[in-house]
């Protein structure tokens, strides 16, 4: 499915959003708007899939922080999947991996199959 030109998968109370190749201000704001819309419609879990994302810049990181805060304020959950090593390292460096579950794939994220220590990258 697509909404606002973005691919997503709606699983009822869970939605998977597919991030694009470069998470900067424009892409990050689109993700944030999509998350807001789904949360307003009662979604309780959001999986952000970064399989096609080559780089997350500092603005993208700050927007991801905002998404995490918004999701928590709605008593929902957010998970990340498909992070390339460089992006995982960036998010770990700034401490985001301590606040979200990180999975190898979207299927793992949906089923909750985490690797050793809760992080599988």
N, C-alpha and C positions, 0 to 999 in steps of 0.2 A: 504494500500500500504506500501511497505517498500523500503527504499533506504539506502545503507550502513548498512543493518541490523536493521534499525530503522523504527518503525511504524510512519506513518504520514497520514494526510488526506488533499488532494489537492482540494480546492474549487474555483480554478481559480485565482483570485487576492488575496485570503486568503489561508494560509496553517496552519494546526494544527500539531504541533510536539509533540509527546508523550515522555516526559522525563522518564527515568528509575528510579530505586529505590534509588540511592544515587548520588547526583550531586557533584562530585569532579572534579579533573583536567581532567581525561580521559573522563568522561561523559559530562562535561561542554564543552570541546573542540569539541566533536562530535556534540553537539547542535549548537555550534558556526559555525562550518563548514557547517552544514545543513542550518542554517539561511543565511549564506553568499551565498551559492549556489542558494537558492530560491530568495534572493534579486537580485542576478545577472540575474535571469531569469524573473524579472519584478513583483514579488509578492509585493503587497503593504501593506499586513497585515499578521503578524505572531502571532499565539496563541500558547504559550507554555503551555501544559497541564501537570500538576504535580500530577495528581490523583494517580499515582503509585509511587510517590517519598516519601520516608520515611524521608530523611534528605538532606539538602543543607549545605555543609561546607563552610568555608571562601573562599577557592579557587573557589568553585562553584559560590558564591556571586560575586566575582570579575569578573568571566567570564560572568555572567548575566549582569553586568554593561557594559561590553564590547559589548555584544549583543545589549543592549538598545542604546548605542552610535552609533553603526553601522547602526541599523535600522533607527534612526533619521537622520543620514547623508544621507540616501537614500530616505528621505522624505516618509518613510513608518511608520507603527505603529506596536507596539508589545503589547500584552496583556498576562496576566497569568490567568490560570484557574485551579481549582481543588486543590488548596494549602491546605495541612493539617495545623492545627492551629500552630504547632511548626514551620513550614517553613514560614507561614505568619508572625508570631511573629519575626522571624529572619530578614526577609526582611523589615518589618516595623521598627525594631530597627536600621537598617543601612540606612533607608530612601528611599529604592527602591519603596515602595508602593506609594510614592508621584510622581513617574515618569512613572508608568505604571497603566493601568486599571487592576483591579483584579476581577475575576468573580468566582462564585461557580462552574460552569460547562462550558465545551466547548461550549455547545449550547447557554448558556447565553453570552459567549464571542463573538460568531459569530453573535448573534442577537443584542448585545449591551445592554442587560438587566442587568444593575448594580443594586446592592442593595442600601439601604439608604446611602447617603454620597458618592456614587460612588464606594464603596467597599463592597463586599458581601462575607464574610467568616465567 
